[in-house]
């Protein structure tokens, strides 16, 4: 019954870290979750055009809003910068505590910031009044190539993508096993 939404977006043609890395990691996570025999939550993966896509999606799917208990947005996870966990609008939800705990336990360079104090994307729609799906995000923002033509495939590190996926899977495992 309870759904957890994992959102990524596609927003910048010819840029790779800003958007496509989140999509790649989310697809890998979806495949891993689909292979599990049982799950505590249902997972909905959406990839939309940034901002307008999530507005349109949730405007046309009120049934998703009603059954969603939390959400995660991710992108910009293919480079080696520190992890940035952005908290929900409330800042003190179960999802915030789970993300803080996973980042602290990861042993990786990371920090958490309040809502909309990092690269704000579709989480600002999901966790807005009227939608109210408490949504955390995970990025490795900022990075020097952000919004430039240097954000290309040569910038992306396979091990960094795997590390990002593993942090997100640790978050999912934490909420699944609690």
Secondary structure, DSSP 8 states (H G I E B T S, - for coil): --EEEEEEEE--TT-STTTHHHHHHHHHHHHHHHTSS--SSEEEEEEEETTHHHHHHHHH-HHHHHHEEEEEEE---SSSS-EEEE--SSS-SHHHHHHHHHHHHH-SSEEEE-TTSSS--THHHHTSTTT---EEEEE----TTTTSTT-SGGG--HHHHHHHHHHHHHHHHHHHH-
